[in-house]
Amino acid sequence: MVRVPKASLSSWFGLEKSSGQVQFSQAVPQGPTTINVSLINLNSLAGGYHVHIMPIKPGSVEPCSNANIRGHFNPLAWNISNSPAPGTGTVDQYEIGDISGKFGMLTGLDQLNAVYVDPDMPLTGPYSVVGRTLVVHYFNGSRLSDTGLLPFHYNWHSYRIKPCTKCHLQ
């Protein structure tokens, strides 16, 4: 039996009532990642959304602070000044964890239901997004909500998102 990677998000942290689910899955190990996005109550406040380097520390006073989850997940040290405008380039022209760069911003949206395919967002190996943090930013760049990317066990992995009660920090 082949175990196929899949992941969903843990609980969201944040001040706003935005919430939703993002699931990452692969039909075959090392294959392209399908990203199912369902976000609601964004109230036209959101901007970008990205995978950040570190996981959320349970019980932390400021779980979404830069000191805890650090910056965008960019293990290949991609120079973001070389990236095209969000949603206009190919997935290899952005940081591995830059979902909104690859597929478009959340700016002006109240909700988003979308499915994307990304061959450059692995769920296994050294560049895996699993075990890190997904952050939804306000349109000004500060953090609106964040959540951990947690693996589902059994035959696949899945990651979901939840709101952050203390994510007002950049």
Summary of the structure (lengths in Angstrom):
residues: 170
radius of gyration: 14.6
end to end distance: 43.4
largest distance: 46.2
contacts: 605
relative contact order: 0.33
helix: 9%
strand: 36%
